[in-house]
Amino acid sequence: MCRNLTIRPNILTKEIFMAISRDKKNELVADMGQLLADAKTTVFAAYQGLSVADIQKLRASARENGVVIRVIKNRLVRVALADNAKYQDADTSSLTGQLLYAISAEDEVAPAKVLNDFAKTNDALAIAGGFSGEGALMSADDVKALASLPSKSQLIAEVIAQLLSPVHDVTSALSGNLHALLDGVEAKATS
């Protein structure tokens, strides 16, 4: 059984359709400004066509990787960028359409990696660009190249492995020589 539901005007629906107040806009700009000030990388992507459930999955994946996802009007982001000294000269002409912003204060690669991985399974998400921690605009191709890099923790693990490699080689050599010496002493003792 299917019914046509109509929305009757009342206090609750008026609240839904009212514009955001100036105080709320100022609060959103201040929050976005703080996120941008602390950001090592910010990536933005067009999300038109994603369902609410898809965006919730994206947010959960982002949270696991230390990335914050914000859906906010581009005009408010421009205001937040203009209020920040490192982004004042940033080109904001690519901030058009319905965009969501992925921001990380911990890892330069994480926002690009999270959005790129999610875009592989959801065609509705398209990476549009980003901002480096220094405030420079990055193209979509730059962001995709950044996403292909290993994460910060992977790079640290690789460096540690490289630094420990000579130590392992020396201990193996010494261990091998020690075994040969013990085998020789044992052979002498039994003869």
Secondary structure, 3 states (H helix, E strand, C coil): CCCCCCCCCCHHHHHHHCCCCHHHHHHHHHHHHHHHHHCCEEEEEECCCCCHHHHHHHHHHHHHCCCEEEECCHHHHHHHHHCCHHHCCCCCCCCCCCEEEEEECCCCCHHHHHHHHHHHHCCCCEEEEEEECCCCEECHHHHHHHHCCCCHHHHHHHHHHHHHHHHHHHHHHHHHHHHHHHHHHHHHHHC
